[in-house]
Amino acid sequence: MKNEPLQVAVIGGGAAGFFAAISAKTHHPDAKVTIYEKSDKLLSKVRISGGGRCNVTHHCFDIRELVTNYPRGERPLKKAFGIFSPTDTIEWFKKRGVELKTESDGRMFPVTDDSSTIINCLMSETRKLGIAIKTKSNIKKLRKTEHGYELGLHRGGRVEADRVIVATGGSPRSSGFDWLRKLDHDIEEPVPSLFTFNMPDEPIRELMGVVADPVSVKIMGSKLQNSGPLLITHWGMSGPAILKLSAFGARELSDKDYRFTVLVNWAGERTEQEVRGILKTVVEGHGMKKTTNVNPFQLPGRLWNFLIDKLEVGDDMIWQNMGKKNINRLVHLITNDEYQVQGKTTFKEEFVTCGGVSLHDVDMKTMQSRKSPNLYFAGEVLDIDGVTGGFNFQAAWTTGYIAGLLA
Ligand SMILES: Cc1cc2nc3c(=O)[nH]c(=O)nc-3n(C[C@H](O)[C@H](O)[C@H](O)COP(=O)(O)OP(=O)(O)OC[C@H]3O[C@@H](n4cnc5c(N)ncnc54)[C@H](O)[C@@H]3O)c2cc1C
């Protein structure tokens, strides 16, 4: 009697689902691999990712350093990156004719600067391998059977599979995970990550478009802090320093209902004492010059003028007339400038949900569920998320690849 082929169902036609399906078919050529996608579009986030360029991964090859970019999943990912790392991603795409290039901040894109290069590569690979793709197939139920799983489709109908890989992405609503809760998985509550700060009452918004780099930012009354470039926007503040803060503080800031005070150190990592020392040399060396005409921290001119304006010492104030009191006020303003945040805006370039299937319930060496055998997870459905820079796709490629090993 001929053996029936292993039936592998991959739920979700995004980056993680495609990578998992390709890995499954490559490692188990005799298996019948099918991707079920609820919408009529495949790889839709890949298409819009990185402003249409797709930031595929990050130029970071030290696993210990790499994992520090994941506010959720840092430690568990060490094992997974040991199996499939950014080096493997670069090689994987290269072998299939897709060259990646690195930008000065470490982000890696296809040399074409076009996300369709990545989509075409993944699509052609699935075609070549004979992976079946079923769109408009919303899987609503997953039931354990004697030999595997029964998948229940939204519009009725059932499918049987021996192994199932869940790659359904993040869900903004907790109820989106109910079908996985039914299989006894713990779900970390979803909240948004990677957002910008709204400051409706702050006049600094008039400086929209100004970038200060590097600055340090802290959230008052918490341990959250970060540094890097800060972009002033029409709504408030954005840029890598703010986005990283939003990712590492995703839960804490949600608990505060996105109302909190940000403290900005415009002099980067410099301490109050160092700033005071620099201002002392300015007073000594440029005493007769106007405060607006000497910009000791090389801040964008409009920003420096804005800060001097905030001191209310008058447009004509010269350095030697500042006096101890005003210098103290300026030191405080430069190193601890306070802004009130009232709400958030989703970052348009790249946003993710923090939360998802608890990593306690998943073996990170195989991506197999610890609660339900022969069930695997990949991508953002897991409680894994990274900061901006290609880290989220890297997690999708890595977990997808490992899940597809069906180990
Ligand atoms: C605008 C934007 C830009 C981004 N840019 C970048 C970037 O440049 N670099 C980077 O690293 N990250 C980026 N990200 C994050 C990255 O896109 C995600 O982390 C990544 O797409 C997650 O992949 P995934 O396959 O796990 O989930 P998704 O891409 O969300 O795919 C999940 C798929 O599953 C389907 N699905 C869900 N439920 C079901 C169901 N029940 N049955 C069947 N199908 C289902 C969905 O329709 C979807 O197609 C960006 C995100 C956004 C929103």
The ligand as an ORCA input file, in Angstrom:
! r2SCAN-3c Opt
* xyz 0 1
  C       3.468     49.370      7.193
  C       4.407     48.328      7.733
  C       5.722     48.314      7.299
  C       6.624     47.367      7.817
  N       7.907     47.380      7.392
  C       8.795     46.488      7.898
  C      10.146     46.440      7.430
  O      10.537     47.138      6.492
  N      11.000     45.547      8.041
  C      10.593     44.714      9.050
  O      11.403     43.951      9.562
  N       9.309     44.711      9.468
  C       8.403     45.558      8.911
  N       7.115     45.549      9.343
  C       6.699     44.498     10.283
  C       6.521     43.205      9.470
  O       5.765     43.519      8.317
  C       5.802     42.130     10.272
  O       6.501     41.904     11.470
  C       5.765     40.836      9.452
  O       5.031     41.077      8.262
  C       5.104     39.716     10.223
  O       4.950     38.649      9.343
  P       3.875     37.513      9.637
  O       3.914     36.612      8.444
  O       4.110     36.949     10.969
  O       2.492     38.260      9.706
  P       1.668     39.025      8.579
  O       2.567     39.657      7.596
  O       0.704     39.869      9.313
  O       0.910     37.852      7.824
  C      -0.117     37.104      8.439
  C      -1.060     36.648      7.359
  O      -1.985     35.728      7.916
  C      -3.274     35.998      7.428
  N      -4.233     35.468      8.399
  C      -4.491     35.962      9.644
  N      -5.401     35.193     10.275
  C      -5.717     34.192      9.414
  C      -6.612     33.079      9.500
  N      -7.331     32.857     10.591
  N      -6.692     32.261      8.429
  C      -5.939     32.473      7.308
  N      -5.086     33.512      7.183
  C      -4.957     34.361      8.232
  C      -3.307     37.515      7.276
  O      -4.297     37.917      6.369
  C      -1.874     37.779      6.776
  O      -1.805     37.731      5.365
  C       6.192     46.444      8.800
  C       4.857     46.450      9.214
  C       3.970     47.372      8.686
  C       2.555     47.350      9.140
*
